[in-house]
Amino acid sequence: MFDYIFFDFDGTLMDTSRGVFNSFDRVVSHYGLNIDRAVYSTMIGPPLKESFSKTLGLAESEIQNAMKVYREYYSRDGMFEADVYSGIVPLIQALRSGGKKIFVATSKPEEYARQILERKEMLELFDFVGGSDMEEKKRVEKCDVVNYVLESNGISMQKEKCILIGDRHYDVDGAHAAGIKCAGILWGFGSRKEFEDCGADFIFNSPKEIEDFILEKN
């Protein structure tokens, strides 16, 4: 059924919350905002610009500066404050052994995703890493990133063989907008209700469930 497996990054491949939350702290402190840190978990998934505008309530004129403040910490320390979820590496290795092509499709800047994967000695596990442009101006929404990965790998005409694995409704919405199926996972930042409400094609509790499903269905 599926030969091309797309993985979201934050909340799917890795728990990046420690570094992301510490970076959000810098922005909140810089602007003197009174924000409950509990809302940070809702800010993992959507593009930074959206989180800063809708969740932190920053004016459009401040978004680019807020991104600069965020990245001053994130690019130095925060992006490496991440932990690979248990079972992810064996899952990818099994899928590769089964002849599948493995991609990353993330709203995180592509440069950061590659650096993190390289630091974690995982970069070679992926056939292609696709992310947003650094300025988050032309390739940010998940749909745009998925289409970028499809086009870059010459598989835009094989969408029925593609599936995105992600942990938020943004992944489901973006995958469906791009014309591919999406599976929601429950070890990240989303919930079963979120996936049921947004129409995820499949919902998985563990990496092993994904391995069994994809390899048994092919």
C-alpha positions as CSV (number, residue, x, y, z in Angstrom):
1,M,0.0,0.0,0.0
2,F,2.7,2.5,1.0
3,D,6.2,2.8,-0.4
4,Y,7.0,6.3,0.6
5,I,6.9,7.1,4.3
6,F,7.0,10.8,5.4
7,F,7.7,11.6,9.0
8,D,6.9,14.8,10.9
9,F,9.8,15.9,13.2
10,D,8.8,17.5,16.5
11,G,6.6,15.2,18.5
12,T,7.0,12.3,16.0
13,L,10.7,11.5,15.6
14,M,11.9,13.4,18.7
15,D,10.6,15.0,21.8
16,T,12.0,18.5,21.2
17,S,9.9,20.2,23.9
18,R,12.9,20.9,26.2
19,G,14.8,23.0,23.7
20,V,11.6,24.5,22.1
21,F,10.2,25.5,25.5
22,N,13.5,27.1,26.6
23,S,13.5,29.1,23.3
24,F,9.9,30.2,23.9
25,D,11.0,31.4,27.3
26,R,13.4,33.8,25.7
27,V,10.7,35.3,23.6
28,V,8.2,35.6,26.5
29,S,10.9,37.2,28.6
30,H,12.0,39.6,25.9
31,Y,8.5,40.9,25.5
32,G,7.6,40.8,29.2
33,L,4.6,38.6,28.5
34,N,2.5,36.9,31.2
35,I,2.2,33.4,29.6
36,D,1.5,30.1,31.3
37,R,4.3,27.7,30.2
38,A,1.6,25.0,29.8
39,V,0.4,26.6,26.6
40,Y,3.8,25.9,25.0
41,S,2.8,22.4,24.1
42,T,0.1,23.8,21.8
43,M,2.8,25.8,20.0
44,I,4.7,22.7,18.8
45,G,3.5,21.8,15.4
46,P,2.3,25.0,13.8
47,P,4.8,27.5,12.2
48,L,6.5,29.9,14.6
49,K,4.8,32.9,13.0
50,E,1.4,31.4,13.7
51,S,2.3,30.6,17.3
52,F,3.7,34.0,18.0
53,S,0.7,35.7,16.5
54,K,-2.2,33.6,17.7
55,T,-0.9,32.2,21.0
56,L,1.5,34.9,22.3
57,G,-0.6,37.7,20.7
58,L,2.4,39.5,19.2
59,A,1.7,42.2,16.5
60,E,2.6,41.3,12.9
61,S,5.3,43.9,13.0
62,E,7.1,42.1,15.8
63,I,7.0,38.6,14.3
64,Q,10.3,38.6,12.5
65,N,12.1,40.1,15.6
66,A,10.4,37.4,17.8
67,M,11.7,34.7,15.5
68,K,15.2,36.2,15.8
69,V,15.0,36.2,19.6
70,Y,13.8,32.6,19.5
71,R,16.5,31.4,17.2
72,E,19.4,33.2,19.0
73,Y,18.9,30.5,21.7
74,Y,17.5,27.7,19.5
75,S,20.2,27.7,16.9
76,R,22.9,27.6,19.5
77,D,21.6,25.3,22.2
78,G,17.9,24.6,22.0
79,M,17.7,22.5,18.9
80,F,20.0,19.9,20.4
81,E,18.0,19.7,23.6
82,A,15.9,16.9,22.0
83,D,15.4,13.2,22.7
84,V,14.7,10.5,20.1
85,Y,11.5,8.6,21.0
86,S,12.0,5.0,21.9
87,G,11.4,2.7,19.0
88,I,11.8,5.3,16.2
89,V,15.3,4.1,15.0
90,P,14.3,0.4,14.9
91,L,11.1,1.4,13.0
92,I,12.9,3.3,10.3
93,Q,15.5,0.6,10.0
94,A,12.8,-2.0,9.6
95,L,11.0,0.1,7.0
96,R,14.2,0.7,5.0
97,S,14.9,-3.1,5.2
98,G,11.5,-3.6,3.8
99,G,12.3,-1.5,0.7
100,K,10.5,1.7,1.8
101,K,11.8,5.2,1.0
102,I,11.9,7.4,4.2
103,F,11.5,11.2,4.2
104,V,11.2,14.0,6.7
105,A,8.5,16.6,6.1
106,T,8.6,19.3,8.8
107,S,7.6,22.9,9.3
108,K,10.9,23.3,11.1
109,P,13.5,25.0,9.0
110,E,15.2,22.3,6.9
111,E,18.7,23.4,8.0
112,Y,17.8,22.8,11.6
113,A,16.2,19.4,11.0
114,R,19.3,18.2,9.2
115,Q,21.7,19.5,11.9
116,I,19.7,17.8,14.6
117,L,19.5,14.5,12.7
118,E,23.3,14.7,12.0
119,R,24.0,15.3,15.7
120,K,21.9,12.4,16.7
121,E,23.6,10.2,14.0
122,M,20.3,9.6,12.2
123,L,20.7,11.7,9.0
124,E,21.7,8.6,7.0
125,L,18.4,6.9,7.8
126,F,16.5,9.3,5.6
127,D,16.4,9.5,1.8
128,F,15.4,13.1,1.9
129,V,14.9,15.8,4.6
130,G,12.3,18.5,3.7
131,G,11.5,21.5,5.9
132,S,10.6,25.1,5.7
133,D,12.8,27.9,4.4
134,M,14.7,29.7,7.1
135,E,12.6,32.9,6.8
136,E,9.3,30.9,6.9
137,K,8.0,32.9,4.0
138,K,7.5,30.6,1.1
139,R,7.5,27.0,2.4
140,V,6.0,26.8,5.9
141,E,2.6,25.2,6.0
142,K,2.7,21.4,6.1
143,C,0.9,21.1,2.8
144,D,3.7,23.2,1.1
145,V,6.4,21.0,2.7
146,V,4.7,17.8,1.7
147,N,4.4,19.0,-1.9
148,Y,8.1,20.1,-1.8
149,V,9.1,16.6,-0.7
150,L,6.9,15.0,-3.4
151,E,8.3,17.2,-6.1
152,S,11.9,16.9,-5.0
153,N,11.7,13.2,-5.2
154,G,9.7,12.8,-8.4
155,I,6.8,11.1,-6.7
156,S,4.0,13.6,-7.2
157,M,2.2,11.2,-9.5
158,Q,2.4,8.4,-6.9
159,K,0.5,10.0,-4.0
160,E,-1.5,6.8,-3.4
161,K,1.8,5.2,-2.2
162,C,2.6,7.9,0.2
163,I,1.7,8.4,3.9
164,L,2.7,11.0,6.4
165,I,3.2,10.1,10.1
166,G,2.6,13.0,12.5
167,D,1.4,13.9,15.9
168,R,-0.9,16.9,15.4
169,H,-3.9,17.9,13.3
170,Y,-1.7,20.2,11.3
171,D,0.0,17.0,9.9
172,V,-3.4,15.5,8.9
173,D,-4.7,18.7,7.4
174,G,-1.5,19.3,5.4
175,A,-1.2,15.7,4.2
176,H,-4.8,15.7,3.0
177,A,-4.4,19.1,1.3
178,A,-1.5,17.7,-0.6
179,G,-3.4,14.6,-1.5
180,I,-1.8,11.9,0.6
181,K,-3.0,9.9,3.6
182,C,-1.9,10.6,7.2
183,A,-1.5,8.5,10.3
184,G,-1.7,10.2,13.7
185,I,0.6,8.9,16.5
186,L,-0.2,9.0,20.2
187,W,3.3,9.4,21.7
188,G,3.7,13.0,20.6
189,F,1.8,16.2,21.4
190,G,-1.6,15.3,19.9
191,S,-4.5,13.2,21.2
192,R,-6.8,10.5,19.9
193,K,-9.7,13.0,19.9
194,E,-7.7,15.5,17.9
195,F,-7.1,12.9,15.2
196,E,-10.6,11.6,15.2
197,D,-11.9,15.2,14.9
198,C,-9.6,16.0,12.0
199,G,-10.1,12.8,10.1
200,A,-6.8,11.0,10.4
201,D,-6.7,7.9,8.2
202,F,-5.1,5.8,10.9
203,I,-4.1,6.2,14.5
204,F,-1.2,4.3,16.1
205,N,-0.1,3.9,19.7
206,S,3.5,2.9,19.1
207,P,6.3,2.7,16.4
208,K,5.9,-1.1,16.4
209,E,2.3,-0.7,15.3
210,I,3.4,1.4,12.4
211,E,6.0,-1.2,11.4
212,D,3.5,-4.0,11.5
213,F,0.9,-2.1,9.6
214,I,3.1,-0.9,6.8
215,L,5.1,-4.0,6.3
216,E,2.2,-6.4,6.6
217,K,0.1,-4.4,4.2
218,N,2.7,-4.5,1.5
